[in-house]
Amino acid sequence: MRQHLPVISRIIGGLFGIAVGCVIGGIAVAGVAITILVTGVISLGFISMAAGLLMLAIGLCAAGLLVLVCGKFLPWFAKGIAKLWQSLFKKKGGACA
């Protein structure tokens, strides 16, 4: 159990970092794209807007995956470890003296 815990926490931390970074980056790039659209080069503004919205979508998908991992995988993993632990230390029959 202790060997798997750092791996799981690293996966969750990585997903959280991707989600937050992409959402913040997507909002920032979309904001810059709006400024570019207003001030001049329309084609560059639309391309930047597309990139910003794509980053935002990736960030929201990563956040959804993070919720899925924390809500479905971790309880399943904990139940499996608990069943394994109980089966290893379960008494079979009566006490032998």
All heavy atoms as an XYZ file, in Angstrom:
687
protein
N       0.830     -1.196      0.000
C       0.000      0.000      0.000
C       0.869      1.253      0.000
O       0.602      2.183     -0.725
C      -0.915     -0.065      1.220
C      -1.762      1.162      1.413
S      -3.024      1.286      0.161
C      -3.882      2.698      0.723
N       1.914      1.257      0.810
C       2.759      2.449      0.887
C       3.526      2.697     -0.409
O       3.869      3.814     -0.718
C       3.740      2.330      2.044
C       3.068      2.484      3.374
C       4.087      2.518      4.451
N       3.445      3.077      5.623
C       4.088      3.689      6.568
N       5.378      3.817      6.509
N       3.444      4.174      7.599
N       3.806      1.638     -1.152
C       4.536      1.816     -2.403
C       3.660      2.460     -3.472
O       4.149      3.173     -4.327
C       5.047      0.476     -2.907
C       6.097     -0.126     -2.001
C       6.469     -1.523     -2.436
O       5.796     -2.111     -3.272
N       7.517     -2.063     -1.865
N       2.355      2.203     -3.427
C       1.447      2.727     -4.452
C       0.954      4.131     -4.132
O       0.520      4.827     -5.024
C       0.253      1.792     -4.633
C       0.640      0.442     -5.114
N       1.176      0.229     -6.353
C       0.590     -0.775     -4.518
C       1.430     -1.050     -6.522
N       1.084     -1.693     -5.413
N       0.992      4.520     -2.873
C       0.453      5.828     -2.490
C       1.189      6.990     -3.152
O       0.536      7.902     -3.665
C       0.463      5.966     -0.965
C      -0.281      7.168     -0.407
C      -1.746      7.114     -0.800
C      -0.154      7.201      1.102
N       2.529      7.001     -3.208
C       3.184      8.121     -3.915
C       2.845      8.168     -5.404
O       2.748      9.246     -5.972
C       4.671      7.861     -3.706
C       4.761      7.015     -2.499
C       3.516      6.170     -2.505
N       2.650      7.027     -6.025
C       2.310      7.004     -7.451
C       0.941      7.638     -7.669
O       0.754      8.465     -8.559
C       2.348      5.555     -7.988
C       1.837      5.492     -9.412
C       3.745      4.992     -7.890
N      -0.029      7.269     -6.823
C      -1.378      7.822     -6.957
C      -1.376      9.321     -6.693
O      -2.008     10.089     -7.415
C      -2.343      7.089     -6.012
C      -2.495      5.644     -6.468
C      -3.705      7.764     -5.978
C      -3.226      4.766     -5.502
N      -0.653      9.748     -5.668
C      -0.619     11.181     -5.368
C       0.083     11.958     -6.481
O      -0.292     13.098     -6.762
C       0.060     11.427     -4.025
O       1.416     11.043     -4.073
N       1.050     11.364     -7.131
C       1.708     12.041     -8.262
C       0.777     12.161     -9.459
O       0.777     13.178    -10.161
C       2.971     11.287     -8.652
C       4.077     11.454     -7.651
C       5.294     10.670     -8.038
N       6.292     10.770     -6.981
C       7.163      9.832     -6.705
N       7.180      8.719     -7.418
N       8.023      9.985     -5.731
N      -0.033     11.130     -9.705
C      -0.998     11.193    -10.800
C      -2.027     12.285    -10.535
O      -2.338     13.099    -11.414
C      -1.676      9.826    -11.000
C      -0.674      8.825    -11.549
C      -2.886      9.930    -11.918
C      -1.173      7.405    -11.571
N      -2.544     12.325     -9.315
C      -3.532     13.340     -8.963
C      -2.922     14.732     -9.032
O      -3.525     15.669     -9.545
C      -4.132     13.048     -7.574
C      -4.982     11.782     -7.645
C      -4.962     14.215     -7.068
C      -5.448     11.281     -6.315
N      -1.707     14.889     -8.524
C      -1.031     16.186     -8.583
C      -0.757     16.635    -10.006
O      -0.906     17.812    -10.345
N      -0.372     15.701    -10.858
C      -0.128     16.034    -12.260
C      -1.388     16.461    -12.983
O      -1.389     17.435    -13.743
N      -2.483     15.735    -12.740
C      -3.755     16.125    -13.352
C      -4.218     17.487    -12.854
O      -4.745     18.298    -13.627
C      -4.829     15.079    -13.061
C      -4.790     13.812    -13.901
C      -5.836     12.826    -13.410
C      -5.007     14.139    -15.357
N      -4.029     17.747    -11.563
C      -4.416     19.045    -11.014
C      -3.588     20.162    -11.645
O      -4.125     21.213    -12.010
C      -4.244     19.045     -9.496
C      -4.635     20.336     -8.850
C      -5.965     20.673     -8.722
C      -3.671     21.210     -8.377
C      -6.336     21.868     -8.126
C      -4.021     22.402     -7.782
C      -5.366     22.727     -7.648
N      -2.291     19.950    -11.795
C      -1.433     20.955    -12.417
C      -1.800     21.223    -13.863
O      -1.833     22.374    -14.308
N      -2.090     20.155    -14.598
C      -2.501     20.324    -15.993
C      -3.822     21.087    -16.075
O      -3.974     22.002    -16.890
C      -2.619     18.951    -16.691
C      -1.230     18.339    -16.880
C      -3.338     19.074    -18.028
C      -1.261     16.900    -17.341
N      -4.762     20.722    -15.222
C      -6.078     21.366    -15.253
C      -5.973     22.849    -14.938
O      -6.488     23.695    -15.674
C      -7.027     20.676    -14.268
N      -5.290     23.186    -13.858
C      -5.176     24.594    -13.462
C      -4.371     25.386    -14.490
O      -4.761     26.488    -14.883
C      -4.563     24.704    -12.052
C      -4.208     26.134    -11.713
C      -5.511     24.143    -11.016
N      -3.267     24.831    -14.940
C      -2.425     25.536    -15.907
C      -3.128     25.793    -17.222
O      -3.036     26.886    -17.786
N      -3.843     24.792    -17.715
C      -4.545     24.976    -18.990
C      -5.719     25.933    -18.867
O      -5.976     26.712    -19.788
C      -5.014     23.630    -19.531
S      -3.700     22.663    -20.267
N      -6.433     25.885    -17.755
C      -7.561     26.815    -17.599
C      -7.058     28.249    -17.511
O      -7.557     29.145    -18.210
C      -8.420     26.434    -16.368
C      -9.389     27.536    -16.014
C      -9.170     25.138    -16.630
N      -6.055     28.487    -16.685
C      -5.517     29.854    -16.542
C      -4.864     30.309    -17.843
O      -5.080     31.439    -18.302
C      -4.539     29.925    -15.360
C      -5.309     29.748    -14.051
C      -3.785     31.246    -15.353
C      -4.432     29.632    -12.832
N      -4.083     29.428    -18.468
C      -3.453     29.781    -19.735
C      -4.459     30.025    -20.840
O      -4.301     30.946    -21.652
N      -5.507     29.210    -20.900
C      -6.547     29.396    -21.916
C      -7.274     30.713    -21.760
O      -7.541     31.407    -22.747
N      -7.578     31.076    -20.521
C      -8.244     32.363    -20.282
C      -7.322     33.516    -20.663
O      -7.753     34.498    -21.278
C      -8.707     32.456    -18.816
C      -9.855     31.476    -18.577
C      -9.147     33.876    -18.465
C     -10.246     31.321    -17.133
N      -6.040     33.394    -20.319
C      -5.088     34.465    -20.644
C      -4.914     34.617    -22.155
O      -4.927     35.741    -22.678
C      -3.743     34.177    -19.976
N      -4.755     33.502    -22.859
C      -4.572     33.574    -24.315
C      -5.839     34.095    -24.991
O      -5.767     34.878    -25.942
C      -4.147     32.198    -24.877
C      -4.158     32.185    -26.390
C      -2.763     31.823    -24.365
N      -7.006     33.688    -24.501
C      -8.252     34.200    -25.079
C      -8.389     35.697    -24.829
O      -8.866     36.441    -25.700
C      -9.450     33.451    -24.489
N      -7.958     36.172    -23.669
C      -7.979     37.611    -23.391
C      -7.065     38.387    -24.317
O      -7.425     39.465    -24.827
N      -5.874     37.853    -24.547
C      -4.949     38.502    -25.482
C      -5.527     38.473    -26.899
O      -5.388     39.437    -27.658
C      -3.564     37.811    -25.429
C      -2.664     38.277    -26.547
C      -2.914     38.052    -24.080
N      -6.192     37.382    -27.247
C      -6.787     37.278    -28.584
C      -7.883     38.317    -28.790
O      -7.997     38.884    -29.882
C      -7.345     35.877    -28.790
N      -8.667     38.582    -27.759
C      -9.693     39.623    -27.874
C      -9.039     40.979    -28.098
O      -9.493     41.780    -28.920
C     -10.590     39.619    -26.620
C     -11.447     38.358    -26.612
C     -11.478     40.855    -26.578
C     -12.213     38.139    -25.336
N      -7.953     41.233    -27.394
C      -7.222     42.494    -27.587
C      -6.684     42.595    -29.009
O      -6.765     43.654    -29.633
C      -6.065     42.593    -26.577
O      -6.584     42.419    -25.268
C      -5.352     43.914    -26.685
N      -6.152     41.503    -29.531
C      -5.625     41.511    -30.900
C      -6.758     41.727    -31.903
O      -6.596     42.446    -32.896
C      -4.858     40.198    -31.189
C      -3.584     40.135    -30.346
C      -4.508     40.076    -32.658
C      -2.862     38.804    -30.418
N      -7.916     41.102    -31.657
C      -9.057     41.294    -32.556
C      -9.503     42.751    -32.590
O      -9.837     43.287    -33.649
C     -10.237     40.416    -32.109
C     -10.238     38.972    -32.564
C     -11.336     38.189    -31.866
C     -10.423     38.898    -34.061
N      -9.519     43.404    -31.445
C      -9.987     44.789    -31.364
C      -8.993     45.745    -31.999
O      -9.376     46.696    -32.672
C     -10.268     45.173    -29.891
C     -10.529     46.655    -29.743
C     -11.430     44.370    -29.351
N      -7.710     45.494    -31.794
C      -6.704     46.472    -32.222
C      -6.229     46.303    -33.652
O      -5.609     47.217    -34.185
C      -5.476     46.416    -31.303
O      -4.920     45.105    -31.339
C      -5.836     46.800    -29.905
N      -6.467     45.175    -34.273
C      -5.913     45.129    -35.612
C      -6.063     43.831    -36.351
O      -7.091     43.566    -36.940
N      -5.087     42.992    -36.322
C      -4.975     41.833    -37.213
C      -6.031     40.790    -36.840
O      -5.924     40.099    -35.835
C      -3.563     41.215    -37.124
C      -3.409     40.096    -38.119
C      -2.503     42.272    -37.320
N      -7.051     40.687    -37.666
C      -8.195     39.836    -37.350
C      -7.840     38.354    -37.443
O      -8.228     37.564    -36.584
C      -9.384     40.181    -38.262
C      -9.875     41.583    -37.913
C     -10.500     39.163    -38.132
C     -10.991     42.077    -38.776
N      -7.074     37.969    -38.455
C      -6.738     36.553    -38.616
C      -5.891     36.049    -37.444
O      -6.117     34.946    -36.935
C      -6.011     36.320    -39.938
O      -4.798     37.043    -39.958
N      -4.944     36.850    -37.003
C      -4.115     36.465    -35.854
C      -4.962     36.403    -34.581
O      -4.759     35.529    -33.737
C      -2.959     37.465    -35.681
C      -1.968     37.165    -34.564
C      -1.276     35.830    -34.808
C      -0.952     38.276    -34.448
N      -5.923     37.286    -34.467
C      -6.828     37.260    -33.313
C      -7.666     35.999    -33.265
O      -7.848     35.402    -32.205
N      -8.189     35.582    -34.436
C      -8.993     34.366    -34.466
C      -8.156     33.119    -34.190
O      -8.599     32.197    -33.499
C      -9.711     34.223    -35.812
C     -10.946     35.064    -35.908
C     -11.139     35.904    -36.994
C     -11.916     35.019    -34.923
C     -12.277     36.679    -37.094
C     -13.062     35.790    -35.019
C     -13.242     36.627    -36.100
N      -6.939     33.092    -34.699
C      -6.055     31.958    -34.444
C      -5.704     31.893    -32.960
O      -5.722     30.814    -32.347
C      -4.777     32.059    -35.314
C      -5.133     31.824    -36.778
C      -3.732     31.057    -34.855
C      -4.006     32.114    -37.735
N      -5.411     33.014    -32.366
C      -5.099     33.052    -30.939
C      -6.319     32.674    -30.096
O      -6.192     31.998    -29.064
C      -4.603     34.438    -30.536
O      -3.433     34.766    -31.225
N      -7.487     33.114    -30.525
C      -8.712     32.756    -29.810
C      -8.944     31.249    -29.851
O      -9.325     30.641    -28.851
C      -9.906     33.488    -30.422
C     -11.217     33.208    -29.728
S     -11.299     33.823    -28.060
C     -11.542     35.546    -28.384
N      -8.701     30.646    -31.008
C      -8.861     29.198    -31.132
C      -7.889     28.460    -30.215
O      -8.254     27.487    -29.554
C      -8.661     28.768    -32.582
N      -6.650     28.924    -30.175
C      -5.662     28.291    -29.294
C      -6.043     28.445    -27.827
O      -5.926     27.501    -27.039
C      -4.285     28.894    -29.554
N      -6.521     29.614    -27.447
C      -6.930     29.846    -26.063
C      -8.117     28.997    -25.662
O      -8.144     28.415    -24.563
N      -9.110     28.897    -26.539
C     -10.280     28.078    -26.225
C      -9.934     26.590    -26.212
O     -10.500     25.821    -25.425
C     -11.400     28.369    -27.213
C     -12.007     29.770    -27.100
C     -13.060     29.985    -28.173
C     -12.580     30.016    -25.722
N      -8.983     26.174    -27.052
C      -8.532     24.784    -27.025
C      -7.827     24.472    -25.704
O      -8.064     23.415    -25.105
C      -7.611     24.514    -28.217
C      -7.098     23.082    -28.358
C      -8.274     22.143    -28.616
C      -6.098     23.002    -29.483
N      -6.984     25.377    -25.257
C      -6.323     25.183    -23.956
C      -7.351     25.128    -22.829
O      -7.228     24.318    -21.908
C      -5.326     26.306    -23.687
C      -4.024     26.181    -24.410
S      -2.888     27.520    -24.024
C      -2.560     27.222    -22.308
N      -8.341     25.971    -22.890
C      -9.395     25.978    -21.875
C     -10.160     24.654    -21.890
O     -10.452     24.089    -20.829
C     -10.340     27.146    -22.123
C     -11.432     27.379    -21.096
C     -10.832     27.715    -19.743
C     -12.340     28.500    -21.555
N     -10.456     24.138    -23.070
C     -11.166     22.860    -23.174
C     -10.323     21.713    -22.623
O     -10.836     20.825    -21.929
C     -11.543     22.592    -24.624
N      -9.032     21.710    -22.918
C      -8.137     20.671    -22.382
C      -8.089     20.753    -20.863
O      -8.107     19.733    -20.165
C      -6.738     20.787    -23.011
C      -6.787     20.378    -24.484
C      -5.723     19.932    -22.256
C      -5.522     20.669    -25.249
N      -8.039     21.965    -20.330
C      -8.023     22.133    -18.878
C      -9.298     21.646    -18.220
O      -9.258     21.001    -17.168
N     -10.440     21.907    -18.841
C     -11.703     21.435    -18.279
C     -11.824     19.919    -18.382
O     -12.362     19.271    -17.472
C     -12.868     22.124    -18.970
C     -12.985     23.630    -18.697
C     -14.120     24.227    -19.509
C     -13.163     23.906    -17.222
N     -11.307     19.334    -19.456
C     -11.299     17.870    -19.565
C     -10.380     17.247    -18.521
O     -10.709     16.205    -17.940
C     -10.861     17.440    -20.964
S     -12.096     17.721    -22.216
N      -9.245     17.864    -18.261
C      -8.344     17.365    -17.219
C      -8.983     17.483    -15.841
O      -8.822     16.599    -14.997
C      -7.019     18.122    -17.256
N      -9.745     18.539    -15.609
C     -10.455     18.676    -14.338
C     -11.525     17.594    -14.201
O     -11.704     17.019    -13.119
C     -11.077     20.065    -14.235
N     -12.221     17.291    -15.267
C     -13.193     16.202    -15.245
C     -12.550     14.854    -14.989
O     -13.072     14.021    -14.238
N     -11.389     14.624    -15.592
C     -10.652     13.382    -15.356
C     -10.174     13.300    -13.908
O     -10.191     12.224    -13.308
C      -9.472     13.291    -16.324
C      -8.660     12.000    -16.289
C      -9.545     10.805    -16.650
C      -7.486     12.091    -17.247
N      -9.797     14.426    -13.354
C      -9.378     14.466    -11.948
C     -10.538     14.098    -11.031
O     -10.365     13.325    -10.083
C      -8.849     15.862    -11.609
C      -8.355     16.102    -10.196
C      -7.128     15.262     -9.920
C      -8.037     17.564     -9.992
N     -11.714     14.618    -11.311
C     -12.904     14.268    -10.515
C     -13.213     12.783    -10.666
O     -13.554     12.109     -9.687
C     -14.096     15.144    -10.927
C     -15.396     14.631    -10.345
C     -13.861     16.581    -10.518
N     -13.074     12.250    -11.867
C     -13.325     10.833    -12.102
C     -12.337      9.964    -11.332
O     -12.723      8.979    -10.705
C     -13.244     10.529    -13.601
C     -13.514      9.092    -14.002
C     -14.986      8.772    -13.797
C     -13.122      8.872    -15.438
N     -11.062     10.329    -11.353
C     -10.047      9.551    -10.635
C     -10.307      9.589     -9.139
O     -10.264      8.554     -8.467
C      -8.626     10.072    -10.969
C      -7.606      9.542     -9.988
C      -8.243      9.672    -12.372
N     -10.596     10.761     -8.601
C     -10.822     10.878     -7.161
C     -12.147     10.264     -6.741
O     -12.266      9.758     -5.628
C     -10.775     12.343     -6.729
S      -9.142     13.042     -6.830
N     -13.151     10.278     -7.598
C     -14.470      9.789     -7.224
C     -14.701      8.318     -7.497
O     -15.493      7.682     -6.821
N     -14.026      7.745     -8.483
C     -14.267      6.351     -8.856
C     -13.060      5.444     -8.591
O     -13.193      4.380     -8.017
C     -14.632      6.257    -10.345
C     -15.903      6.942    -10.707
C     -17.079      6.149    -10.224
C     -18.370      6.826    -10.691
N     -19.530      6.156    -10.169
N     -11.880      5.847     -9.020
C     -10.727      4.956     -8.940
C     -10.221      4.797     -7.507
O      -9.942      3.675     -7.077
C      -9.588      5.458     -9.838
C      -8.342      4.624     -9.720
C      -8.304      3.360    -10.279
C      -7.236      5.084     -9.035
C      -7.169      2.584    -10.160
C      -6.103      4.312     -8.913
C      -6.063      3.058     -9.484
N     -10.107      5.885     -6.778
C      -9.550      5.787     -5.425
C     -10.422      4.956     -4.480
O      -9.883      4.135     -3.742
C      -9.287      7.176     -4.854
C      -8.110      7.921     -5.476
C      -7.923      9.267     -4.799
C      -6.834      7.124     -5.379
N     -11.763      5.117     -4.458
C     -12.563      4.230     -3.603
C     -12.463      2.752     -4.019
O     -12.400      1.874     -3.169
C     -13.991      4.742     -3.776
C     -13.825      6.156     -4.159
C     -12.577      6.206     -4.983
N     -12.430      2.496     -5.325
C     -12.287      1.129     -5.800
C     -10.948      0.551     -5.355
O     -10.869     -0.596     -4.905
C     -12.388      1.107     -7.325
C     -12.035     -0.212     -7.928
C     -12.823     -1.307     -8.020
C     -10.772     -0.557     -8.505
N     -12.138     -2.324     -8.629
C     -10.874     -1.899     -8.926
C      -9.577      0.121     -8.699
C      -9.821     -2.560     -9.536
C      -8.538     -0.536     -9.301
C      -8.659     -1.868     -9.723
N      -9.894      1.318     -5.459
C      -8.556      0.887     -5.064
C      -8.504      0.618     -3.560
O      -7.948     -0.393     -3.118
C      -7.537      1.977     -5.453
C      -6.114      1.604     -5.194
C      -5.471      0.669     -5.985
C      -5.403      2.190     -4.157
C      -4.152      0.322     -5.755
C      -4.098      1.853     -3.918
C      -3.467      0.918     -4.710
N      -9.113      1.491     -2.759
C      -9.110      1.314     -1.305
C      -9.913      0.077     -0.906
O      -9.501     -0.668     -0.001
C      -9.676      2.556     -0.629
N     -11.041     -0.185     -1.563
C     -11.819     -1.382     -1.260
C     -11.046     -2.644     -1.610
O     -11.099     -3.637     -0.887
C     -13.141     -1.357     -2.022
C     -14.152     -0.395     -1.456
C     -15.418     -0.408     -2.284
C     -16.362      0.686     -1.829
N     -17.563      0.747     -2.679
N     -10.346     -2.612     -2.719
C      -9.534     -3.766     -3.109
C      -8.428     -4.054     -2.108
O      -8.178     -5.216     -1.745
N      -7.764     -3.028     -1.634
C      -6.707     -3.205     -0.626
C      -7.311     -3.717      0.678
O      -6.736     -4.586      1.338
C      -5.956     -1.873     -0.414
C      -5.186     -1.487     -1.675
C      -5.019     -1.951      0.777
C      -4.077     -2.448     -2.057
N      -8.490     -3.193      1.067
C      -9.135     -3.638      2.299
C      -9.528     -5.111      2.215
O      -9.332     -5.870      3.174
C     -10.354     -2.774      2.596
N     -10.073     -5.545      1.073
C     -10.437     -6.955      0.908
C      -9.200     -7.844      0.942
O      -9.223     -8.925      1.531
C     -11.191     -7.154     -0.401
C     -12.611     -6.685     -0.358
C     -13.304     -6.961     -1.679
C     -14.720     -6.423     -1.662
N     -15.389     -6.630     -2.954
N      -8.135     -7.410      0.306
C      -6.890     -8.173      0.324
C      -6.355     -8.288      1.743
O      -5.930     -9.359      2.180
C      -5.862     -7.509     -0.597
C      -4.487     -8.173     -0.661
C      -4.610     -9.550     -1.284
C      -3.523     -7.308     -1.440
N      -6.386     -7.208      2.477
C      -5.903     -7.178      3.850
C      -6.730     -8.115      4.737
O      -6.186     -8.844      5.554
C      -5.958     -5.750      4.377
C      -5.292     -5.551      5.696
C      -5.881     -5.521      6.901
C      -3.899     -5.360      5.931
N      -4.956     -5.314      7.874
C      -3.720     -5.206      7.306
C      -2.788     -5.293      5.096
C      -2.485     -5.007      7.883
C      -1.547     -5.087      5.679
C      -1.402     -4.944      7.043
N      -8.053     -8.083      4.565
C      -8.920     -8.952      5.363
C      -8.717    -10.418      5.011
O      -8.732    -11.276      5.887
C     -10.381     -8.566      5.166
C     -10.751     -7.276      5.843
C     -12.182     -6.859      5.531
O     -12.843     -7.474      4.709
N     -12.639     -5.804      6.207
N      -8.511    -10.721      3.753
C      -8.316    -12.112      3.362
C      -6.979    -12.658      3.852
O      -6.856    -13.848      4.126
C      -8.429    -12.272      1.853
O      -7.328    -11.657      1.214
N      -5.994    -11.815      3.994
C      -4.700    -12.275      4.480
C      -4.710    -12.607      5.966
O      -4.038    -13.529      6.423
C      -3.614    -11.213      4.205
C      -3.199    -11.045      2.755
C      -2.226     -9.882      2.629
C      -2.572    -12.309      2.221
N      -5.475    -11.854      6.747
C      -5.453    -12.001      8.199
C      -6.752    -12.571      8.760
O      -7.016    -12.445      9.943
C      -5.135    -10.656      8.853
C      -3.758    -10.170      8.514
C      -3.571     -9.151      7.605
C      -2.646    -10.759      9.064
C      -2.313     -8.707      7.278
C      -1.375    -10.332      8.737
C      -1.208     -9.301      7.839
N      -7.536    -13.219      7.934
C      -8.785    -13.806      8.385
C      -8.508    -15.178      8.987
O      -7.738    -15.957      8.442
C      -9.713    -13.939      7.174
C     -11.099    -14.354      7.494
C     -11.892    -14.358      6.195
C     -13.341    -14.653      6.478
N     -14.088    -14.700      5.228
N      -9.135    -15.423     10.129
C      -8.961    -16.746     10.761
C      -9.776    -17.787     10.019
O     -10.923    -17.554      9.691
C      -9.400    -16.697     12.219
C      -8.451    -15.979     13.117
C      -8.875    -16.155     14.542
C      -7.894    -15.469     15.459
N      -8.261    -15.621     16.858
N      -9.197    -18.932      9.803
C      -9.886    -20.015      9.130
C     -10.170    -21.102     10.171
O      -9.271    -21.818     10.567
C      -9.046    -20.560      7.992
C      -8.723    -19.496      6.987
C      -8.224    -20.097      5.723
C      -7.700    -18.962      4.896
N      -8.258    -18.775      3.680
N     -11.402    -21.177     10.587
C     -11.753    -22.167     11.599
C     -11.596    -21.613     13.000
O     -11.699    -20.434     13.235
N     -11.338    -22.477     13.938
C     -11.204    -22.075     15.332
C      -9.755    -21.782     15.703
O      -8.841    -21.893     14.905
N      -9.579    -21.451     16.966
C      -8.247    -21.138     17.465
C      -7.508    -22.432     17.786
O      -8.064    -23.372     18.322
C      -8.351    -20.271     18.706
N      -6.278    -22.496     17.426
C      -5.441    -23.678     17.712
C      -4.498    -23.330     18.842
O      -3.702    -22.404     18.755
C      -4.653    -24.088     16.470
S      -5.687    -24.587     15.104
N      -4.557    -24.125     19.908
C      -3.708    -23.823     21.062
C      -2.531    -24.736     21.134
O      -2.342    -25.738     20.637
C      -4.504    -23.932     22.355
